[in-house]
Amino acid sequence: MRTVALVFALAALVAAESPAAVRPALKLRGDVRPASSLVAARGPALVAPKSELRASGVGGIDVQLLLYFLGWYVGNYYYTLNNKLALKAAGGATGFPVTVGFLQMALGSCYALFLWAAPDARTLPTVDMSDLLKILPVAACAAGAHLSSIFSMNLGAVSFAQIVKAAEPAFAALLGVTLYGTSVSQAKWLCLIPVIGGIVIASLTEVAGGGFSVAALIAACIANLFAAFRSNENKKLMETEGLKERIGSTGNQFALSTILGTLCVLPFFLATEASRFGEFTSIFKESAILRNNVITSGLYFYLYNELSTLTIKKTSATTQSVANTAKRAIVIVGVAIALGESLEPLKLIGCSVCIGGVLLYSLAK
């Protein structure tokens, strides 16, 4: 019941997407304007906000933004935890990581379609086939990052996979310079030294404990590559004239990406684990742990990602950097404790050095 309540709470936050930030996701009958939009409309004209958290809301605090942060953190934590439990219940390293990842994305796609079909829930985008083809590379990279992350967490400790994934800025910088013609300042390059150093320190702990997996490290690095490609491709995509207006909202953008990403994963699933789907189905029917965690992790994955995009839309780059760094640290430590994974001092030092380097990189000019 607690899990169901949490999923509904996150879904309610997504449905309550701020009309001041994007096109309204929730329309009121009779064209009645919600009180929050009235306050937001006159707030900036009366007084300049002192901070991003001080806006329209209770006591001058943007309660909606705080709830977005909370939903993003809680959803990410429970997705990571439930995902690992689902992978274990499905057989671990010799189980069904592709099937689990595909079903998670399929569940998210079903939820997105439901929001478009439900009355007064979310306005349909007005994109055409050429727009979808432009979105496809971003969706494919997002799907690749998701599957690769699942492989990494399935083959090794979740905490180690998360530490390696924290090095995504290093991959984004390298790809941006070599393939996309972007420039990276010397200060940012120097900040990558502790990022890489932290991963090395954390890896030494895994080696000493006998739990180091080269495959898990490679999978996490591949996830970072996909994520870096997605980031660069998304920047190009958003420069397309009129595309934002045709998509309509942040929620629609993530929904389209999820649905197209699911279609991208389908051929890979058919080529790898579809022949064993009968075996997976038997385990799924017999194991309540697998059933519950596959379903909840799929919903958590969709909801926390959409909440993160809504949070990013309402905050500055600096706030995003600090928030994402804090989120990753909370997830690493929290999930490690919940799963009983090793948190030796050297591993924590490596984690701190790596995440600290990521924060410095994000803040450096």
Secondary structure, 3 states (H helix, E strand, C coil): CHHHHHHHHHHHHHHCCCCCCCCCCCCCHHHCCCHHHHHHHHHHHHCCCCCCCCCCCHHHCCHHHHHHHHHHHHHHHHHHHHHHHHHHHCCHHHCCHHHHHHHHHHHHHHHHHHHHHCCCCCCCCCCCHHHHHHHHHHHHHHHHHHHHHHHHHHHCCHHHHHHHHCCHHHHHHHHHHHHCCCCCCHHHHHHHHHHHHHHHHHHHHHHHCCCCCHHHHHHHHHHHHHHHHHHHHHHHHCCCCCHHHHHCCHHHHHHHHHHHHHHHHHHHHHHHCHHHHHHHHHHHHHCHHHHHHHHHHHHHHHHHHHHHHHHHHCCCHHHHHHHHHHHHHHHHHHHHHHHCCCCCHHHHHHHHHHHHHHHHHHHCC
